[in-house]
Amino acid sequence: MGAEASKNSASSGTASYASTIVDFPNLCRKESVATAWTLLHQCTLDKWKEGHADAGGFPESLLTCEGVIHKDCSFSFCMSRQGIININKGSSLFSFRKRSKFAKMAEHFEYNHIPAQMSSINHFRVKSVLCFRDSLVVLHLSRNTNSQFGLLDLNVNKFLGVFGKQHLEFANEALAGELSPDKSKCIVRMPSVTQQGMAAAAAPVPSTTSVFHLYDLRTKLLVTEIDLNFPLCHFCFDPRFTWRRIAVTNFESGHNNSLSVVELDAWNVLSTNPRVSDTRQTLYPFLKDLCYTRDGSLLIATILDVNCFCREKKTRNYRPINCSIYVFNGDSTETLHCIQYRRYTCTQHNCPVNYKPVFSVCGSRMAVVMDTTDDAVQHYVQVYKLPTTVNLQNMCRVAILQNYPLSRLTDLPLPTRLINYLHFKPDFD
């Protein structure tokens, strides 16, 4: 059932809140008898921020951001959600920099986290955040017109070194990265560089093919690489494995609308879905995000229209875009479900927080932000029940995480291995 269609059926029930009391927990008591993909809850975005997110077990209450891609935020890192700087307010800091050429996000990391010797003497410059997991951040750096990557621990504010030096400087849009669940590996997708195609590889949207580089973050060395069949792809690590399994789009030759599960040891394809989107011939440029659910049982692909209505925001021609969230089995990549709704945002310029789904701490619920066709101001949040793995261990984890905060899990009389399981740490090496 689509989000917009389900909105009307739910609005007459528990979705309206006249009081300030958060009654989300009362509604979630029905979750035990609800089937997968049931609309559990609906509220305005303001109510979500006021307490519905916390009551529903969602760690993220910020579901919108006015940041601009590669200026305020990157595809994987939102400055507002991380609480680093308020991007909605202008700042006179670093005014000697040309704003059009130097991003606020890059400024923050360069002046607050990069050692002074590296920036002033060795001429390292921060371009963007490539990826992050927990407090570990991978930065896209530039030195003497060569791209390389820096490792930063935000918890202790320590720069851990550089790795992956390249032979030319890539545009931020041409790179994508992902940290493994155990934070020991980093996989980077970059344009394939040849002597004849260096200009094409450095373009924001590379016209050449791409390559995967897998780096060991302990040794800072390249472990393995493989040429890809298409310029663009999305990928993510399976949270059940330390680093050995990923999901990746368009990995197999001849399939430009596919999703595969791949074993990184030998780049073996374990399963492939040759038809991810049933309404489009190709995935790109429509696919904007690919991620696993917290327990790794499901894969979530966010596919959006690429129309830009930024110039029409204050006119009657402002239109919402069509959004589709496709859900796949995390092992077989079989298509399971699709949720469709509309959203007032721009996939070309706005921060991805505006259209990425979020998951509850227990991993059994998913929330999305949607809009009605005739109202670009009032946003709604809808919460859906996800299908979960039917086994006693997983059912106990869901029940515990719905009743105990993460900060108290270590107080439970459980062995370390079960505590790690409650934190969704990898089960397999």
C-alpha positions as CSV (number, residue, x, y, z in Angstrom):
1,M,0.0,0.0,0.0
2,G,1.4,3.4,-1.0
3,A,2.1,6.0,1.6
4,E,-0.2,8.6,0.0
5,A,-3.0,6.1,-0.3
6,S,-2.6,4.9,3.2
7,K,-2.6,8.4,4.5
8,N,-6.3,8.9,3.9
9,S,-7.2,5.6,5.5
10,A,-5.3,6.4,8.6
11,S,-6.0,10.0,9.0
12,S,-9.4,9.4,10.5
13,G,-8.1,7.2,13.2
14,T,-5.1,7.6,15.5
15,A,-3.0,9.8,13.2
16,S,-4.4,13.1,14.5
17,Y,-3.2,14.4,17.9
18,A,-5.1,17.2,19.5
19,S,-3.2,16.9,22.8
20,T,0.5,17.1,23.6
21,I,0.5,13.6,25.0
22,V,2.6,11.2,22.9
23,D,0.3,8.2,22.3
24,F,2.6,6.4,19.8
25,P,3.3,3.6,22.3
26,N,-0.4,2.9,22.7
27,L,-0.7,2.5,19.0
28,C,2.3,0.2,18.8
29,R,0.6,-2.3,21.1
30,K,-1.2,-3.4,17.9
31,E,2.2,-4.2,16.4
32,S,2.1,-7.8,17.8
33,V,-0.9,-8.6,15.7
34,A,-0.1,-6.4,12.7
35,T,1.2,-8.0,9.5
36,A,4.3,-6.8,7.7
37,W,4.0,-3.4,5.9
38,T,1.1,-2.3,8.1
39,L,1.0,1.4,8.7
40,L,1.6,1.6,12.4
41,H,1.6,5.4,12.9
42,Q,1.2,8.7,11.2
43,C,1.9,12.2,12.5
44,T,3.1,15.6,11.4
45,L,6.8,16.3,11.3
46,D,6.4,18.7,14.1
47,K,4.8,16.0,16.3
48,W,7.6,13.7,15.3
49,K,10.2,16.1,16.6
50,E,8.3,16.8,19.8
51,G,8.4,13.3,21.0
52,H,6.8,10.8,18.6
53,A,10.2,9.7,17.3
54,D,11.5,8.9,20.7
55,A,8.3,7.2,21.8
56,G,8.5,5.0,18.7
57,G,12.1,4.0,19.3
58,F,13.6,6.0,16.5
59,P,17.0,7.6,17.2
60,E,16.6,10.1,14.4
61,S,14.1,12.9,14.9
62,L,15.6,15.1,12.2
63,L,14.2,14.0,8.9
64,T,14.6,17.2,6.8
65,C,17.6,19.3,6.1
66,E,18.1,22.5,4.0
67,G,21.7,21.7,3.3
68,V,23.1,21.7,-0.2
69,I,25.0,18.6,-1.5
70,H,28.8,18.9,-1.4
71,K,28.5,22.4,0.2
72,D,26.8,21.7,3.5
73,C,26.3,17.9,3.3
74,S,27.5,14.9,1.3
75,F,25.6,11.9,0.1
76,S,26.6,10.0,3.2
77,F,27.0,12.7,5.9
78,C,24.5,15.3,7.0
79,M,26.0,18.2,9.1
80,S,22.6,19.0,10.7
81,R,21.9,15.4,11.7
82,Q,25.3,15.0,13.2
83,G,24.9,18.2,15.1
84,I,28.2,19.7,14.0
85,I,27.2,23.1,12.7
86,N,23.9,24.8,12.0
87,I,23.9,25.0,8.2
88,N,20.7,27.0,8.2
89,K,22.4,30.1,9.6
90,G,25.0,32.2,7.8
91,S,28.5,32.5,9.3
92,S,31.2,35.1,8.9
93,L,33.9,32.6,9.8
94,F,36.5,31.9,7.1
95,S,35.1,34.8,5.1
96,F,38.3,35.0,3.2
97,R,37.3,31.8,1.4
98,K,35.2,32.0,-1.7
99,R,31.9,30.4,-0.7
100,S,31.2,29.2,-4.2
101,K,34.4,27.2,-4.3
102,F,34.8,26.0,-0.7
103,A,32.1,24.0,1.2
104,K,31.1,24.7,4.7
105,M,31.5,21.0,5.5
106,A,35.0,20.9,4.2
107,E,35.8,24.1,6.1
108,H,34.7,22.6,9.3
109,F,36.7,19.4,9.0
110,E,39.8,21.2,7.7
111,Y,40.0,23.8,10.4
112,N,38.8,21.6,13.3
113,H,40.1,18.1,12.7
114,I,43.0,18.2,10.3
115,P,46.4,18.8,11.9
116,A,47.8,22.2,11.1
117,Q,51.0,20.8,9.7
118,M,49.1,18.8,7.1
119,S,47.0,21.7,5.9
120,S,49.6,24.5,6.0
121,I,52.9,22.6,5.2
122,N,51.8,19.5,3.4
123,H,49.0,21.3,1.6
124,F,46.2,18.9,2.4
125,R,42.7,20.2,1.6
126,V,39.4,18.6,2.6
127,K,37.0,18.2,-0.2
128,S,34.1,16.3,1.4
129,V,33.1,13.4,3.7
130,L,33.3,10.2,1.7
131,C,31.6,7.9,4.3
132,F,31.3,7.3,8.1
133,R,30.2,4.7,10.6
134,D,29.6,5.6,14.2
135,S,32.5,8.0,15.1
136,L,34.8,6.9,12.3
137,V,34.9,9.3,9.3
138,V,36.6,8.9,5.9
139,L,37.4,12.2,4.3
140,H,38.1,12.9,0.6
141,L,41.3,14.9,0.6
142,S,43.3,16.7,-2.1
143,R,47.0,17.4,-2.2
144,N,48.8,18.7,-5.3
145,T,45.8,17.9,-7.5
146,N,45.8,14.3,-6.3
147,S,42.9,12.7,-4.4
148,Q,43.5,10.5,-1.4
149,F,41.5,9.6,1.7
150,G,41.9,10.5,5.4
151,L,40.7,8.6,8.5
152,L,39.3,10.5,11.4
153,D,38.0,9.4,14.8
154,L,35.5,12.1,16.0
155,N,35.2,10.6,19.5
156,V,38.8,11.4,20.4
157,N,39.2,14.1,17.7
158,K,42.2,12.3,16.3
159,F,43.4,12.1,12.7
160,L,44.5,8.5,12.0
161,G,46.3,8.9,8.7
162,V,45.8,8.8,5.0
163,F,45.4,6.0,2.5
164,G,44.5,5.4,-1.2
165,K,46.6,8.1,-3.0
166,Q,45.3,8.5,-6.6
167,H,47.0,10.0,-9.7
168,L,44.5,12.8,-10.2
169,E,41.9,14.8,-8.3
170,F,38.4,13.4,-8.5
171,A,35.2,15.4,-8.2
172,N,33.2,14.6,-5.1
173,E,30.3,13.4,-7.1
174,A,32.5,10.8,-8.9
175,L,33.4,9.0,-5.6
176,A,31.4,6.8,-3.2
177,G,32.6,4.9,-0.2
178,E,31.4,2.6,2.6
179,L,33.0,1.4,5.9
180,S,32.6,-2.2,6.9
181,P,30.6,-3.1,10.0
182,D,33.7,-4.0,12.0
183,K,35.4,-0.7,10.7
184,S,38.4,-2.6,9.5
185,K,37.9,-2.1,5.7
186,C,36.7,0.6,3.4
187,I,35.5,0.1,-0.1
188,V,35.6,3.0,-2.5
189,R,34.0,3.2,-5.9
190,M,36.0,5.5,-8.2
191,P,36.3,6.1,-12.0
192,S,38.6,3.8,-13.8
193,V,41.7,5.8,-14.8
194,T,43.6,5.2,-18.0
195,Q,46.1,7.4,-19.8
196,Q,43.5,8.1,-22.5
197,G,40.6,8.6,-20.2
198,M,41.9,10.7,-17.3
199,A,39.7,13.8,-18.2
200,A,36.6,11.6,-18.4
201,A,37.4,9.9,-15.1
202,A,37.7,13.2,-13.3
203,A,34.3,14.5,-14.4
204,P,31.5,14.7,-11.8
205,V,29.6,12.0,-13.6
206,P,32.3,9.7,-15.2
207,S,31.7,8.6,-18.7
208,T,34.2,5.8,-18.3
209,T,33.7,2.6,-16.3
210,S,34.4,2.5,-12.6
211,V,36.5,0.3,-10.2
212,F,36.1,-0.9,-6.7
213,H,39.1,-0.5,-4.3
214,L,39.0,-2.4,-1.0
215,Y,41.4,-0.9,1.6
216,D,42.6,-2.3,4.9
217,L,42.3,0.5,7.4
218,R,44.8,-1.0,9.8
219,T,47.6,-1.2,7.3
220,K,46.3,1.6,5.0
221,L,47.0,-0.7,2.0
222,L,44.9,-1.7,-1.0
223,V,43.6,-5.3,-0.4
224,T,41.9,-5.9,-3.8
225,E,40.3,-4.2,-6.7
226,I,37.9,-5.1,-9.5
227,D,36.7,-3.3,-12.6
228,L,33.0,-2.6,-12.8
229,N,30.8,-2.9,-15.9
230,F,29.0,0.5,-15.5
231,P,30.1,4.0,-14.4
232,L,27.6,4.2,-11.5
233,C,26.5,1.8,-8.8
234,H,25.3,1.8,-5.2
235,F,26.7,-0.6,-2.6
236,C,26.5,-1.4,1.1
237,F,28.0,-3.9,3.6
238,D,25.8,-6.6,5.0
239,P,25.7,-5.8,8.8
240,R,25.7,-9.6,9.7
241,F,29.3,-10.0,8.3
242,T,32.4,-8.2,9.5
243,W,33.4,-7.1,5.9
244,R,33.1,-10.1,3.5
245,R,29.7,-9.5,2.0
246,I,28.2,-6.5,0.2
247,A,25.1,-5.7,-1.9
248,V,25.8,-3.8,-5.1
249,T,23.8,-2.7,-8.1
250,N,24.7,-3.3,-11.8
251,F,27.6,-5.6,-10.8
252,E,27.1,-8.2,-13.5
253,S,27.7,-7.5,-17.2
254,G,24.7,-6.7,-19.3
255,H,22.4,-5.9,-16.3
256,N,21.9,-2.2,-15.8
257,N,18.8,-2.6,-13.6
258,S,20.1,-5.3,-11.2
259,L,20.9,-6.0,-7.6
260,S,23.5,-8.5,-6.5
261,V,24.9,-9.9,-3.2
262,V,28.6,-10.4,-3.6
263,E,31.3,-12.1,-1.5
264,L,34.4,-9.9,-1.3
265,D,37.0,-12.6,-0.9
266,A,36.9,-13.6,-4.6
267,W,34.1,-11.2,-5.8
268,N,31.7,-14.1,-6.2
269,V,28.1,-13.3,-7.0
270,L,25.8,-15.2,-4.5
271,S,22.5,-14.0,-5.9
272,T,21.2,-11.5,-8.4
273,N,17.8,-9.8,-9.0
274,P,17.9,-8.7,-12.7
275,R,14.9,-6.4,-12.4
276,V,15.2,-3.9,-9.5
277,S,12.8,-1.3,-10.8
278,D,9.7,-2.6,-12.6
279,T,8.8,0.9,-14.0
280,R,12.2,2.0,-15.4
281,Q,14.5,0.4,-18.0
282,T,17.6,1.5,-16.1
283,L,18.5,2.3,-12.5
284,Y,20.4,5.5,-13.1
285,P,20.0,8.4,-12.5
286,F,16.9,7.4,-10.5
287,L,18.4,5.2,-7.7
288,K,19.5,7.5,-4.8
289,D,20.2,5.1,-1.9
290,L,20.7,1.5,-1.1
291,C,21.0,0.2,2.5
292,Y,20.4,-2.9,4.6
293,T,18.0,-2.9,7.6
294,R,19.6,-3.1,11.0
295,D,19.5,-7.0,11.1
296,G,20.6,-7.4,7.5
297,S,17.5,-9.4,6.5
298,L,16.2,-6.8,4.1
299,L,17.7,-4.5,1.4
300,I,16.1,-1.1,0.9
301,A,16.4,0.8,-2.4
302,T,15.2,4.4,-2.7
303,I,14.3,5.4,-6.3
304,L,13.1,8.9,-7.1
305,D,12.3,11.2,-9.9
306,V,15.2,13.5,-10.9
307,N,13.1,16.6,-11.7
308,C,14.4,19.8,-10.1
309,F,11.8,22.4,-9.0
310,C,14.1,24.5,-6.9
311,R,13.4,27.6,-8.9
312,E,9.7,27.1,-8.6
313,K,9.6,26.8,-4.7
314,K,7.8,30.0,-4.3
315,T,5.5,29.7,-7.3
316,R,2.4,27.6,-8.1
317,N,4.5,25.4,-10.4
318,Y,6.3,23.8,-7.4
319,R,5.6,20.1,-7.7
320,P,6.4,17.1,-5.5
321,I,8.5,14.2,-6.9
322,N,7.4,10.6,-7.0
323,C,9.3,8.4,-4.5
324,S,9.5,4.6,-4.5
325,I,11.0,2.4,-1.8
326,Y,11.7,-1.1,-3.0
327,V,12.3,-3.8,-0.5
328,F,14.3,-7.0,-1.2
329,N,15.4,-10.1,0.6
330,G,18.9,-9.5,2.0
331,D,20.1,-13.0,0.9
332,S,18.2,-13.9,-2.3
333,T,17.6,-10.2,-3.5
334,E,14.0,-11.3,-4.3
335,T,11.6,-8.3,-4.5
336,L,9.3,-8.3,-1.6
337,H,7.4,-5.0,-1.5
338,C,7.2,-1.4,-2.8
339,I,6.0,1.8,-1.0
340,Q,5.2,4.8,-3.1
341,Y,4.6,8.3,-2.0
342,R,5.3,12.0,-2.9
343,R,7.8,14.4,-1.5
344,Y,8.6,18.0,-2.0
345,T,12.4,17.9,-2.3
346,C,15.2,18.0,-5.0
347,T,17.4,15.0,-5.5
348,Q,19.9,17.1,-7.4
349,H,20.6,19.7,-4.8
350,N,19.1,18.8,-1.4
351,C,20.6,16.7,1.4
352,P,19.6,13.0,1.1
353,V,18.2,13.1,4.6
354,N,15.1,14.5,3.0
355,Y,14.2,11.2,1.3
356,K,16.2,8.5,3.0
357,P,14.1,6.2,5.3
358,V,15.1,5.7,8.9
359,F,14.8,2.6,11.1
360,S,13.9,2.1,14.8
361,V,16.4,0.9,17.3
362,C,14.8,-2.5,17.4
363,G,15.0,-2.7,13.6
364,S,11.3,-3.7,13.2
365,R,10.0,-0.3,12.0
366,M,10.7,2.0,9.1
367,A,9.8,5.7,8.9
368,V,9.5,7.9,5.8
369,V,8.6,11.6,5.3
370,M,5.9,12.3,2.7
371,D,3.8,15.2,1.5
372,T,0.4,15.7,0.1
373,T,0.2,17.0,-3.5
374,D,-1.4,20.4,-2.5
375,D,0.7,21.2,0.6
376,A,4.5,21.8,0.4
377,V,4.7,23.1,4.0
378,Q,3.1,20.5,6.2
379,H,5.2,17.2,6.1
380,Y,4.0,13.9,7.5
381,V,5.9,11.0,8.9
382,Q,4.6,7.4,8.4
383,V,5.9,4.4,10.2
384,Y,5.6,0.9,8.7
385,K,6.1,-2.5,10.3
386,L,9.0,-4.4,8.7
387,P,9.0,-8.2,8.3
388,T,11.5,-9.7,10.7
389,T,13.4,-12.9,10.8
390,V,11.2,-15.5,12.6
391,N,13.4,-17.1,15.2
392,L,13.4,-16.9,19.0
393,Q,16.7,-15.1,19.2
394,N,15.6,-12.2,16.9
395,M,12.2,-12.0,18.5
396,C,13.8,-11.6,21.9
397,R,16.1,-8.9,20.6
398,V,13.2,-6.9,19.2
399,A,11.3,-7.2,22.5
400,I,14.3,-6.2,24.6
401,L,15.2,-3.2,22.4
402,Q,11.6,-2.0,22.5
403,N,11.7,-1.9,26.3
404,Y,15.3,-1.1,27.3
405,P,17.4,1.9,26.2
406,L,20.7,1.1,24.5
407,S,22.6,2.7,27.4
408,R,21.2,0.1,29.8
409,L,21.9,-3.0,27.7
410,T,25.2,-3.6,29.4
411,D,23.4,-3.9,32.8
412,L,21.5,-6.9,31.6
413,P,22.7,-10.3,33.1
414,L,23.7,-11.6,29.6
415,P,27.1,-12.8,28.2
416,T,29.1,-10.5,26.0
417,R,28.2,-12.3,22.8
418,L,24.5,-11.7,23.4
419,I,25.1,-8.1,24.3
420,N,26.9,-7.7,21.0
421,Y,23.9,-9.4,19.3
422,L,21.6,-6.8,20.8
423,H,23.8,-4.1,19.4
424,F,23.5,-5.7,15.9
425,K,27.2,-6.4,15.8
426,P,28.3,-8.8,13.0
427,D,27.6,-12.5,13.6
428,F,29.9,-13.8,11.0
429,D,33.6,-13.3,10.0
